[in-house]
């Protein structure tokens, strides 16, 4: 059955793959675009990723504008959307609190308002750190009483991007509850490239890690032998997101999309080093020391790393029983993470860095 869908963030990494996945399943997708003249490029990418380009349409608008800046005709067309997927956000390290709030928090609230007003199901992308209650409490958030949070202090602790994603989550939950809206939240781990093709945009955090390793800037493994970077492949993730959107039992639920087969950080680096033909580091450097080093601007520039990124390296393990059960019920097979990492490394080598810099 074909369903009308509205997607924000449809030109981003996860968004491109989600739009491709939805269109391949026969759905019609309207994508919020600040520059709708770039629809042809998006359609070409959708085709390249295995989707159906002529099922994808542009809607001119902006998360920073009131009512998303939609025209009356577009607003009317969107009333047909049964599902609203909110993936739109400004991702970068070093953002200001004011800017990240304007886009990531206020934008999420505007999308939630639209979904609630027209009784569309809202499917929102959160982040796996929201499922780590110890971490939330450590940075000043009580998950049971998020309204008590002093958000400027949280932003100072974790950086504006992560702070705004956390605030957007709780603000959207509150907004949808107040309006009686239907909502599902999917919390993905750090996103790995496509399990078969390795496709990943060169701006992704995992690409920075692989590039730094290839360029000899990662001489030691951050953290200890217990530290890991929780991962999920983009193709597995969008299949889960799509299935969540059309499963009535997932309304009102939060869902962790994380592959528990993600290796520890030392093994991850060894996996991506193999297809690059380089040696991976074997010794460790403490995160505290590394954060101190990254506070020195020339060192941070040389290492091409931001201290904010280190917060995503974890020792916490997560319960993935629910996602495993859900995937099995919907016939979604989980790719081999180690092979996916090798494929991602090959893609990065081919498209994201000059070959002469690999050593």
Buried (B, 14 or more C-beta within 10 A) or exposed (E): EEBBBBBBBBBBBBBBBBBBBBBBBEBBBBBBBBEBEEBEEBBEBBBEBBBBBEBBBBBBBBBBEEEBBBEEEBBEBBEBBBBBBBBBBBBEBEBEBEBBBBBBBBBBBBBBBBBBEBEBBBBBBBBBBBBBEEBBEEBBBEEEEBEEBEBEEBBBBBBBBBBBBBBBBBBBBBBBEEBEBBBBBBBBBBBBBBBEBBBBEEEBBBBBBBBBBBBEEBEBBBBBEEBBBBBBBBBBBBBBBBBBBBBEEBBEBBBBBBBBEBBBBBBBBBBBBBBBEBEBBEEBBEBEEBBEBBEEEEEBEEBEBBBBBBBBBBEBEBEBEEBEEBBEEBEBEBBBBBBBBBBBBBBBBEEBBEEEEBE
